[in-house]
């Protein structure tokens, strides 16, 4: 219970943190980056770690692992980390011109517009994260670790030189399995901008694998039986999924099955036979598991370490999944009933809402409350609705809250009733109005009661459901 309450305290810190910075404007381009120390990819330059959905960076075509070579024509290799940061947020310009290189091209220019808002303004995207406990089914921030061992050549060779690939001959005794594995790998390398070339490839890809019963199995550790299961991200399903893998603290003797899977990239261009990169996973399993399924799910995760390698052992991933109702409203954090801004071309703007409008109610829920009052009520809601959650779905989120659970599907009507309890100040539950545990009617419309000067308006908005998913190596 204490962990659940901490989620409300996090909301309070989140909201109050915005309130403390009351002046000025905050701008973003929509990506995060590292200054690379990697001898094989962008050393000394910014390398893109993640691209935030619905941002200027995504619209400009920026991708993970892109190397920023120049900012507004200035070579970054000659700049400090602080100078790079300043160039990426020029006070006198509304956009920046980035010169990008990646596996498909040595030179590409992208114009990225700055997205700016008042520093005391909070968006629906941010509020969806703050009120995630309303809908953990659609919105959560999670982490997981995969037991990947990654080896890279000690030579200072630029991986951008290698543009094409082919696969080593298939073992005909495992034709179906190896074909499925190669298809998964081909899909990822093609997405990175490389080309399959069976005649004269720059790289030869060789796979290896093993799966069998553990001859040294001594039985499950009773202490671990009731521990939280292993969750990892499944790209094909676009969600976190439960797997029959033992965690990193388990001993090999506790695993009934052993699985090994990996693949290596072998130089065919400069020094034939040299291993440029290799990634291998060794798993301890409670139950039997298909190797082709393992490859389909884990190859995309393994390939995130190529061409930009961050870790040689135990790769930690961060996953931010979010689906919420987007109307285009931004709220004044110092006075949450006040509309700070309304994005043009948004449902709220089309419905007639404008900056400085006062929202008296959203549905039945009044808005004339402070951030502290919303946070306190949210805390009560989390605490009092724990009995409506399903313990079988329990997981730990990225903030370390161990009692995250999805709603019990048999209790959706009771949950919807609790949401409407005026003591919980559930105005921002409209962000998840499309969900049956929030709104059993299934009609995804939101009614805003507006005060504009002396005029009062009842405005019905049909939101757009925005779905965002970001996976990055931490």
Beta strands, then each sheet from edge to edge (+ up, - down):
strand 1: 25-28
strand 2: 31-35
strand 3: 46-51
strand 4: 67-71
strand 5: 74-75
strand 6: 95-101
strand 7: 108-113
strand 8: 115-118
strand 9: 121-123
strand 10: 140-152
strand 11: 164-167
strand 12: 195-196
strand 13: 203-213
strand 14: 230-234
strand 15: 239-243
strand 16: 257-267
strand 17: 275-285
strand 18: 313-326
strand 19: 329-332
strand 20: 335-342
strand 21: 358-362
strand 22: 365-366
strand 23: 446-452
strand 24: 455-461
strand 25: 464-473
sheet 1: 1+ 8-
sheet 2: 2+ 3- 4+ 5-
sheet 3: 2+ 3- 4+ 6- 7+
sheet 4: 9+ 19- 20+
sheet 5: 12+ 11+ 13+ 16- 17+ 10- 18+ 25-
sheet 6: 14+ 15-
sheet 7: 22+ 21- 23+ 24-
end
